[in-house]
Amino acid sequence: MEIKKQKMPNFKNPICDLFKIDYPIIQAGMVWCSPWQLASAVSNAGGLGVIGAGSMYPEVLKEHLVKCKAATSKPFAVNLPLLYPDIDKHIDLILEHEVPIVFTSAGNPKTWTSHLKSHGITVVHVVSSLKFALKSQAAGVDAIVAEGFEAGGHNGIDETTTMCLIPSIKKHINLPLIAAGGIADGASMLAAFALGADAVQIGSRFVMSEESSAHINFQKAIQDATEGQTKLTLKELTPVRLLKNQFYDQIQKAYASCATDHELKELLARGRAKKGMFQGDLNEGELEIGQVSAFLDEVLPAKTIFNRIVEQYNETLVSLKALK
């Protein structure tokens, strides 16, 4: 049954102003799981939907941009990993299709920020430490996503939790701050606000949406996940949090046999993420998901997820006020 949409308390929010959205809720741009269907659904619900371009060839990204613009008249964004090999082509497509907001990650924000901003694009950079938050601010970004190591997918090597990361960064920057990592409901959203965040970015919960392009096998594995079944690994290459499976066991065996970085790269670079998250190979695929997967037990329409988060936020706020 559809949950009735509820308004958040009427307060001035810098992220809502910056992105021109109704609610400070951003859907993360997750590789293999963030198609135009999900981005448009979240934007239509009043948040900011994000297309995950990191898994898309340029012609695929073009298709998603065209279809997303047709499906929503509201702002949406593209998540662009800066290490993507065809990034020049992605940038050209973003400019051609007048994408209003770009989230950059996995690279130096100085590389493309000024170019994007010169075309009127709002630029947000994803960081996992105060060091890179300061570099992002110096690079001229408009906002920062601070992602704790609870988050799924590629992550920070220092293993700083969201609860520690948000107040640390808030103390030293003067930009709008978006919290990410371990946030999947209204209560955790309110907690992030209490720590100093202006908005939240939510990934794992939206992987479990009907509009997500995550394979049904992957979603079922998330439903079955229990506490402790995700692990941050492969720090030598690019730290990634994933569900434990046969592929994860292969990584552990490689470490036990003192595998070189080259051998680890060969193990990883076999289309593992696509195989696991998009094609549903639960044995040989890479299953990127956050620690909060242990609490996700149902697949719902994105709008229902979104409205439920707003409802939980309001309920939690009321219950906290009652403690006075």
ZAMARGU-4260 file (C-alpha; in steps of 0.2 Angstrom, whole numbers, plus 5000, padded with zeros to 4 digits):
<rodrens>
0) 5000/5000/5000 | 5007/5017/4995 | 5012/5028/5010 | 5005/5045/5010 | 5018/5058/5006
5) 5022/5069/5021 | 5031/5086/5021 | 5047/5088/5031 | 5047/5102/5044 | 5048/5119/5035
10) 5066/5124/5037 | 5078/5132/5025 | 5090/5119/5018 | 5105/5124/5008 | 5105/5108/4998
15) 5087/5110/4993 | 5091/5128/4988 | 5106/5122/4978 | 5098/5108/4969 | 5081/5115/4968
20) 5073/5100/4976 | 5059/5098/4989 | 5068/5086/5001 | 5087/5084/5005 | 5087/5066/5000
25) 5099/5061/4986 | 5099/5044/4978 | 5117/5038/4976 | 5124/5035/4958 | 5128/5017/4960
30) 5137/5007/4946 | 5125/4994/4938 | 5111/4999/4949 | 5106/5017/4945 | 5097/5018/4928
35) 5086/5032/4922 | 5071/5023/4929 | 5077/5025/4947 | 5084/5043/4945 | 5068/5049/4937
40) 5057/5041/4951 | 5067/5049/4965 | 5067/5066/4957 | 5049/5065/4954 | 5046/5060/4972
45) 5055/5077/4977 | 5073/5072/4980 | 5088/5071/4968 | 5089/5056/4957 | 5107/5051/4950
50) 5111/5041/4935 | 5127/5030/4939 | 5138/5033/4923 | 5152/5023/4929 | 5146/5007/4922
55) 5140/5015/4905 | 5147/5016/4888 | 5145/5034/4881 | 5130/5028/4869 | 5122/5020/4884
60) 5124/5035/4895 | 5116/5045/4881 | 5101/5034/4881 | 5099/5036/4899 | 5100/5055/4899
65) 5087/5056/4885 | 5075/5044/4894 | 5077/5052/4911 | 5074/5070/4904 | 5058/5063/4896
70) 5052/5055/4912 | 5055/5070/4924 | 5054/5088/4922 | 5063/5090/4939 | 5082/5091/4942
75) 5093/5075/4941 | 5111/5072/4942 | 5125/5061/4934 | 5138/5052/4945 | 5154/5052/4936
80) 5169/5042/4942 | 5184/5053/4937 | 5195/5037/4933 | 5182/5032/4919 | 5192/5029/4903
85) 5180/5038/4891 | 5177/5053/4903 | 5179/5066/4889 | 5165/5058/4880 | 5154/5057/4896
90) 5158/5076/4899 | 5153/5080/4881 | 5136/5071/4883 | 5133/5079/4900 | 5135/5096/4892
95) 5126/5092/4877 | 5111/5086/4887 | 5112/5100/4899 | 5113/5090/4915 | 5111/5102/4929
100) 5121/5093/4942 | 5136/5082/4942 | 5143/5071/4956 | 5161/5067/4954 | 5171/5053/4963
105) 5187/5043/4962 | 5199/5056/4957 | 5205/5074/4958 | 5191/5086/4959 | 5202/5100/4951
110) 5203/5090/4935 | 5185/5094/4929 | 5177/5106/4942 | 5181/5122/4934 | 5176/5116/4916
115) 5159/5110/4922 | 5155/5125/4932 | 5160/5136/4917 | 5145/5128/4908 | 5133/5132/4923
120) 5134/5114/4931 | 5133/5112/4949 | 5147/5101/4955 | 5148/5089/4970 | 5163/5079/4975
125) 5162/5063/4985 | 5176/5061/4999 | 5180/5049/5013 | 5191/5060/5023 | 5194/5078/5029
130) 5210/5079/5018 | 5200/5077/5002 | 5186/5087/5008 | 5198/5102/5010 | 5205/5098/4993
135) 5187/5098/4985 | 5183/5114/4993 | 5199/5122/4986 | 5195/5115/4969 | 5179/5125/4969
140) 5165/5112/4971 | 5148/5118/4976 | 5145/5104/4989 | 5153/5088/4997 | 5147/5071/5000
145) 5156/5064/5015 | 5155/5045/5014 | 5158/5034/5029 | 5166/5017/5027 | 5149/5008/5031
150) 5144/5012/5013 | 5144/4999/4999 | 5156/4999/4984 | 5172/5009/4983 | 5176/5017/4999
155) 5190/5026/5010 | 5205/5016/5015 | 5205/5024/5032 | 5189/5016/5038 | 5182/5031/5045
160) 5164/5029/5050 | 5150/5041/5045 | 5147/5046/5063 | 5165/5052/5065 | 5167/5059/5047
165) 5153/5071/5046 | 5156/5082/5062 | 5175/5082/5057 | 5172/5088/5040 | 5158/5100/5045
170) 5170/5108/5057 | 5182/5113/5044 | 5173/5117/5028 | 5160/5130/5023 | 5151/5121/5010
175) 5134/5111/5010 | 5138/5094/5017 | 5129/5078/5012 | 5131/5063/5023 | 5132/5045/5015
180) 5136/5028/5022 | 5124/5018/5033 | 5109/5029/5030 | 5093/5019/5024 | 5079/5027/5034
185) 5072/5042/5042 | 5079/5039/5059 | 5097/5038/5052 | 5094/5053/5041 | 5089/5063/5056
190) 5105/5057/5065 | 5115/5063/5050 | 5107/5080/5052 | 5111/5080/5071 | 5129/5078/5066
195) 5130/5093/5055 | 5124/5086/5038 | 5113/5096/5026 | 5107/5081/5017 | 5109/5063/5015
200) 5114/5052/5000 | 5106/5034/5001 | 5112/5020/4990 | 5109/5002/4997 | 5091/5006/5001
205) 5088/5011/4983 | 5097/4996/4976 | 5082/4987/4984 | 5069/4997/4973 | 5059/4990/4959
210) 5067/5003/4947 | 5085/4998/4951 | 5094/4989/4938 | 5101/4977/4951 | 5098/4959/4946
215) 5084/4950/4956 | 5097/4937/4962 | 5108/4951/4969 | 5092/4959/4978 | 5088/4942/4985
220) 5106/4940/4992 | 5104/4957/5000 | 5087/4951/5008 | 5096/4936/5015 | 5111/4946/5021
225) 5114/4946/5040 | 5126/4956/5051 | 5144/4955/5047 | 5141/4948/5029 | 5150/4963/5020
230) 5168/4967/5021 | 5179/4981/5015 | 5193/4973/5005 | 5206/4976/4991 | 5214/4991/4999
235) 5230/4989/4989 | 5220/4993/4973 | 5204/5002/4977 | 5195/4998/4993 | 5178/4990/4990
240) 5164/4984/5002 | 5155/4969/4996 | 5145/4954/5001 | 5155/4938/5006 | 5153/4925/4992
245) 5164/4913/4982 | 5173/4928/4974 | 5176/4936/4991 | 5184/4919/4996 | 5195/4919/4981
250) 5202/4936/4987 | 5205/4929/5004 | 5215/4915/4997 | 5225/4927/4986 | 5230/4936/5001
255) 5234/4920/5010 | 5246/4916/4996 | 5254/4933/4996 | 5247/4938/4979 | 5255/4953/4971
260) 5245/4968/4966 | 5246/4963/4948 | 5238/4946/4953 | 5224/4955/4963 | 5221/4966/4948
265) 5219/4951/4937 | 5207/4943/4949 | 5196/4959/4950 | 5197/4964/4932 | 5185/4951/4924
270) 5169/4961/4924 | 5166/4955/4942 | 5154/4970/4946 | 5143/4968/4931 | 5143/4949/4933
275) 5137/4950/4951 | 5126/4965/4952 | 5119/4966/4935 | 5119/4948/4928 | 5116/4940/4945
280) 5131/4928/4947 | 5131/4926/4965 | 5147/4915/4965 | 5159/4923/4954 | 5152/4941/4954
285) 5157/4956/4964 | 5142/4961/4975 | 5144/4979/4981 | 5133/4984/4995 | 5134/4993/5012
290) 5133/4986/5030 | 5115/4992/5031 | 5111/4977/5019 | 5108/4967/5035 | 5092/4977/5038
295) 5085/4977/5021 | 5072/4964/5018 | 5060/4970/5004 | 5060/4977/4987 | 5048/4992/4985
300) 5044/5005/4972 | 5057/5020/4974 | 5042/5032/4978 | 5037/5021/4992 | 5054/5020/4999
305) 5056/5039/4998 | 5039/5042/5006 | 5043/5030/5020 | 5060/5039/5024 | 5051/5055/5025
310) 5037/5047/5036 | 5051/5040/5048 | 5060/5056/5048 | 5044/5065/5054 | 5040/5051/5067
315) 5058/5051/5074 | 5058/5070/5075 | 5042/5070/5085 | 5048/5056/5097 | 5064/5066/5101
320) 5054/5082/5104 | 5044/5072/5117 | 5060/5069/5127 | 5062/5087/5132
</rodrens>
